[in-house]
């Protein structure tokens, strides 16, 4: 089967047969003893938390105010003839289009209702072009000679001020991302795009712009209101999300420090432990251009020891380290759609030992990834899909085996708020690998656990190719309390596995009233028997305190 498992089959029976009779490594459960797979499971949980937080993120209004209004002339019933209509130059409407509009009202008998229609037609163009501080007006004048003057008021920017000074980032973080200059004609369409782009791709800070009338006719002012994350965030939690073999009960801390260098950068860390595992993850991100492209770097470490279950006498221990460095660049398309492209390098080093330090496997993996993410946000809908192209080079230090493998991976998430109290969530993951028989276990797609097919132990199935699907319904039946229902399904492609498809369903209860304390409990029942003496389901309980 996979590379690590081949090595196990060659050396483990001989090493263990004398001391422990017939006890051998389970070839169909690499997640039990591969710290790299266990690390991936924990990282997937972290990504799931981040994605759910992103779906619930509130974007502040980009622009407020700025309604230029429309002039309405009194319709007295008087009739007259206009032979020519003149306009001052416009930044937004071409001379040809203005002449075409004017031709509809010249050379014939018209009334004030027609002049109002002329103003409405021009103002509709401004509205179409999202020029909120522009309008057409007809000033008092003598039209006895058959000539009419229409004034196009396209506001100049008189000045920019802050409603309050930014605290976590310099003011230049915002002003570099919106293109306005006092004294120039205010292009509110471009301003709206700039602010929406900032708020949709932001590493944290958001901006709302209030349009206000200037001190002189035909001028406007901007009042900038910054919205910034708290500088510190800390969550302490205790749960039973671990595994039976290395300890079910775990405690952890998850923290975030926003803008430690005053550049909208973010340092985040997670540390958690069970009886037999210690996991740590550190991540640093910093924006490097006005379009919020980010450089990121991180390191993760996972230690694993089998303390319980039928394999505890093998004294299995494992350690995995992962280093990552990458760049992501978002492209804001419009207020609904955002694309993100990324390039990432990862290096992982995993070692598994047993029986007083006997090395079962020692593997290094160097991976390069291209990522593309599509995100949609509109009203009550949020959806995101990420496509990953991965090429990995592996080396097993035990037998010198090397390999090059390619994988295609996808991750999808969507949330729809049907009402103020009911929402639905859908998730999917999939992987296709270029190799089937010799793919190292660290690169396998695994099912089971809280971040995958719930109701089964983490890594209960692992194979080169696979997919999982999840549907959830959530009902906030009273303030702070929520009921949830879920259906999960997963499938892997591996002829050597006795079971390739697993399904489950579950019910959950959660409490989160917006204060520091929250609680969640979920029971998921397993519909398929995969391993001997398998539990009928899994109960997941977590207590969390947030600062």
N, C-alpha and C positions, 0 to 999 in steps of 0.2 A: 504493500500500500504506500502511504506517504513516506518521505525520506526518513523522518525521525522514527517512524514506526518500524521500518526495515531494520534500522540499527538496533532497536529494542528487541526485535525478534531474534537477532543474531547473538546478542550478548546477555540478555536478561535471563532466559531460562537457565543457562549454565551458571550464572552468578547467583541465582536465587534458588535453584533446584535443590542444592545441598542444604541450605540453611532453612528453607521455608517450604519444602515439599513442592506442591503444585501451584503455588501462588505466582501469577505472572501479571505483567502490565496489560491493561485492557486495551486492545488494539483499536476498538471502536469508540474510545472515550479519550481522545488526546487532550481535551480541555481539563481533564482531571490533574494532569501532571505537567502540562506545558505552560510555564508562566507567561509566555508571550500571548497565548490565546486568552488566558485569564486577564492579562493587561488590556487586551482589546475589548473584552467584555466590560470592564470598568470604564474604559474611555467612551464606549458607546453609551453607557448610562449618563456620563457627563454631557455628551453631545445632545442627548435627548432632553436633559434638563435645560440646556441653553436654548434649544430650539423652541421648547414650550414657552420659555420666558420671552423669546423674540416674538412669538405669535401673539402674546398678550401685551406687547409693548404699545404704548399710546403715542401717536405722532401728534405734535401740537399743530394748531392751524398755522399755515405758512404766512398768510396775509390777512390783516383785519382792516376794516374801514375802506376808504378809497372810493366810495360811490360818488362819482362826479355829478350824478343827477342828470336830468334832461329838462331843457327849457320847453315850456308849453305856451305858445302865443294865444291870446284870447280869440276865440272864433266868433267874430261879430257878424258874420254874414256879408261883409264887404268884399267886392270883387275887383280885380285889377289885373293888368298884364305886365309880366316881367320879361324883358328882352335879353337880359344878361345877368348871370350870377357869378360873382367873383369869390375866390377863396385865397387865404394866405397859404404859404407852402406848408405841407404836412410831412412829417417824418414817416408816417405809417400808411398813408393812403396816396396812391400815385395820382399825378395830375390827370392822366387819361381817365381814371375811374371817376374822379370828381367831375370832369366834363361830361361823362356819360350820365351821371346822376343829374347834373344840372339841366341837361337837354330835355329831361322829362317834364320840367316845370317852366320852360321858357317858350315864348312865342304863342302863348295861349292864355285865356282868361282863367285865373286861379283865385283861391281864397286863402285865409289864414290856416284853414285846415290842411291845405296842400303844403304850406310852409312847415307846419308841424310834421307832416309826413316826410318832408325833405330832411328835417333834423333827425327824425327817428331812423331814417335810412342810413345816414352817416354815423349816428351813434351806434347802430347795430353793427357796423363794420368795426368800430372801436371795441365793442363788446366781443365780437368774434375774435379779434386779435388780442383779447385780454388786456386792453389798455384801460385800466381802471381810473386813471386820472386825466383822461382825455374826453372831450365832448365838443359838439358843434353848437354855437349860439348865434342868434341874430340880434345884434345890438340895435338900439333905437336909431332910426335913419329915415331920410326922405327918399321915397322910391318913385317920386313923380316923374323922373327921367327914365323909368323902366329898368333901372339897374339896382341889384340887390347885393349886399355884402354879407357873406357868412364868415364868421370868425371861428377858426379851428383852434380850440384851447388845448394844447398838449403841454401838460405841466412840466416845468423845470424843477429839479431837485434843489430846494433851498438849503437843506442841511440834514445831518444825521445825528441822532442823540441816542443814548442808552437809557432805558427805564431803570436799570440797575447795572452796575458793573459786573462783568463775568468774574467769578472767583476761582474756578478750577483751571481755566485756560486763559491765555491772553486774548484781548479783544481782537487781535489780528487773526486768530483762528477763524472767527466769523467773517471779518471784513475781507479776508483774502478769498473767501468762497462766494461772496456776492459782489457782482460787478455794478457798482453805482459810484457816481462822482458828482458832488455838488456843482451846480451851474449847468449841468447837461440835462437834456430832456429825459424824463424818468420813464424808462421802458419797464412797465410793470409786468409784462409777459416774461421778459428775461429775468426780472427780479423774482417772480413767482417760481420759475424753473430752478433758479439757483437755490432758493430756500427749500423747495421740495427735494431737490437733489441732496442738499446737506442733511435734511432730516431723515431721508430714506437710507442714506449710506453712512450715517454718522457712527463714529466709534463711541458715542455717548451724548455729547452736547447737541441740543436742538435750538432752533431759533424761530421766533415769531416776530413779524414785522407789522407794526401799526402805521397805516397811511394817514397822515394828518394834513389839513390845509396849511399852507405857508402864510407868512405875514403879508404877502402881496398877491394880487390877483394873478392866477395862472402859475402858482408855485405850490409845491407840496413838501412836506417834511417826513422823514422816516424816524420812527421810534422803535429801536431794536430791543427786544425782550429775550434774554438768554434763559434757557432751561438746561441745567447741568445735573449729572448724576451726583449722588452723595460721594464724597471722597473715599469713604470706607464702607465696605459691606462684609458681613461675616455671618455665616450660618453654621450652627452646631447641630449635629443630628445623631440619632441612635436608631438602628433598625436591625432587622434580621435578614438582610439582603445577601448575606454570605452563603457559603455552601456547607453541606453536612461534613464533607471531607476535611475542610480546613477552618471550620468555625462559622456558624450561622450568624451570630450576633456581632455587629460591628458598630463602631463609633467613628465619627469623623468631623472634620472642620473644612469648610469651603469659604475662602476669602477672596476679596477683590479690592485692589487699591487703584483708584482712578487718578490719572494724571500725576504720577509721582515726580515727573520731571517738568511739569507744567506745559506739556505738549500733547495733551489728550491721549497719552499712552495709557495702557492698562496692564497691570501685573496681577495675575490671578493664580491661586494655589488651592490644591485639594490634598488633604492628608486623611487617610482612613485606615483602620486596622481591625482585624478579627483575631481570634485565638491563634490562627496559623498564617495570616497574611498581613503585609504592610504595603500600602499603596500610596504613592505620592505623585502629584502632577503639578508642574509649574509652567506657566505660559506668559509670555510678554509680547505685546503688540504696540506698534507706534505708527500713526499715519505719516506719510512722507510726501504727499502732494495735496493740492487744493481739491482734488477729486476723491480724497479719502482712501487712496491706495495705502495698504498696510504691509509693513514688514513684520513677520512674527518669528519667534523662536521659542522652543519649549523642550522640556525633558520630563520623562515619566519613568518611574521605577516601581517594580512590583516584586515582592518576595512571597513565596508560596511554600507551605509545608503541609503535607498530608498527615493529619493527626487522628482522624476518625475513619471508620468504615473498614471495608475488607482489605484495603491496601495500606493500612497504617504501619504494618510490620515491615514494609519495604523501605521505610525511612526516606520517602521521596521528598526532596526539596528542590526548589527552583528559584531562579532570579532572572528578571528581564529588565533591561534598560532600553529606553527609546529616546533618541535625540532628533529634533526636527527643526527645520529652517525653511521659511517660505515667504511668498509674496502674493497678495490678493489685490485685485483692482476691480472695484465695482463700476458698472456703466449704468447710469440712470437713464431709462428710456422715456418714461412719463410717470405720472403720479401713481400708476398701477404696477408697472413692471420695472424690475431692476435685474440686471445681469451681473455676474461676478466671475472673473477668470482668475485662476491661480496656478502657481508652480510651487512644488514642495519637494524637499529632500528629507528622507527619513533614514535613520540608521538604528537598527535594533540588535541587541546582543542578548541571547538567552542561553541559560545553562540549566540542565536538570541533572541532579545527582541522586544516588540512593545507596543504601548499605555502607555507611561510614565514608561517604565521599566518593563512591564509585561513579564516574561520569557516564551518564546515559546519553546525553546529548549536549553539544555546545555549538550553537549556531549563530552566525551573523547574517543580517539581511540589510542590503543597501537598496533603497527604493526611491524612484523618481516618479512624481505624480503630476499630471495635468488635471485640473478641476474646472468644471463649469457649472455655475449655479444660476437657476432661474427662480426669481421670487415675485409673487403676485400678492398685492394687498389692495383691497377695495371694500370699504364698508365692513360688513361682518365676515368677509372672507380673508383668509391668509393661506397661501400655498407656497411650497418651496420644493424644488427638485435639484439634486446635485448629481452630476455625472463625473466619474473618476476614471482616468486611464492610468494604470499603474504598471511599471516595469520594475522587477526586483531581481537582484543578483544575490544568491545565497551561498554560504560555505559552511559545511559541517566540520568542526575542528576534530571530531572523533575519528572519522574515516576519510577526511579530505574531500568528500563529495561536494561538487559545486553545481550550480544550475542557474539558468536565467528563465524567468517566468513573466508572463503578462496577465494582467487581470483587468476586467471591466467591472466596475461597481457602481451601483446607483442607490440613492437614498431619497425618499419622498416623504413629505409631511403636509397635511392640510388641516385646517380648522375652520369650521363654519358655525357662527353664532346664530342659531335659528331664532331665538328670542333672548330677552335679557337674562333668562334663567336656564336656557337649554342650549348646549353646544355639542357638536360632533367633531371627532378627531379621527383621521385616517393616517396610517403610516405604512411604509414599505421599504424593504432593503433587498438587494439582490447582488449576486456575484457570478461571473463567469471567468474561469481560469484556463490558460492555454495548455495546462498539463492535468492529467487525471491520476496517473499511477504513482508519480514520484513528487507530487507537490508537497513541500515541507509543511508540517502541521501548523506552523505559525501563520501561514498564508491561507488557511482554510476558512470557509464560511461556516459559522456555527449558529445553532438554534438553541433556544432555552434560556431562561433567566428573565429578569425584569425588563431588560432592554430589547428582548426578542419575543419568542413565543412563551408567554407566561404560563405558569402551571407546571413547568418542567425545570429541572436543575440546569444551571448554566452549562452550555457546551454538551448537552445530552446527545446532540447530533452534530457532526462536523464533516464537511466534504468540500471538494473543489468548486462545485457549482451549487447554488441554492437561492431561495427567495423566501421572504416572509411578508405577511400582510397582517394588519391590525385595524380593527374598527372599534371606536369607543363612543359611548353616549354619556353625557354629563348633565345632571339636573341639580341646580342650586335650589333646593326645596324650601329653605329658609335662610335667613341671614347667617353667613359664615359656614353653613353645612352644605355638602354636595354628595349626591349619590351618583355612582357610575356603573356602567355595564360595558363589557368588552367581549370581543370575539377575535381570537388569534389563530393564525394558520401558518405553517412553515413547511417547506419541501426542499430536500437536498437530492442531488444526483450522485449516487455511489452504489454500484451493484453489490459491494461487499457488506453493506449495512443491512441488517434484518428489517429495519423500518426506515422509510424515507420521508414519510409525511406525518406531521403531528398537528393536532388542533386542540384548542382549549377555549373555555369561556369563563367569565368571572363577574363578580360583583364587588364594588368598592364603596367606602365611606370616607369622606375627608372633611376636615375642619380647617378653615382659614378665614378669620374675620378681619384680616388686614393688620392684625397686631403682630407681635414678635413670635407668638407660638402658633404652630400648625401641627396637624396630625393627619395621617392617612393609613387606611387599612384596606387591603385588597385580597380576596381569595379567588384564585383561578384554578378550575378543575381540569385535569388532563384527560383527554378522550382516548389516548393511544398508549399502549404498553410498549416501552422501548427497551428497558433494562430490567433485570430481575429485581424483585422486591421494590419496585418503583412506588413512590407515594402517589396517591390518587389526585393530589393537587398541591399547591403551594400557597401559604398564607404570608403576605408581605405587610409588615407593620413598620411605620416610621414616625418618630417624634422629632420635631425640628424647632429650633429657637433661632430667630433672626435678629441681628442688630443692624 
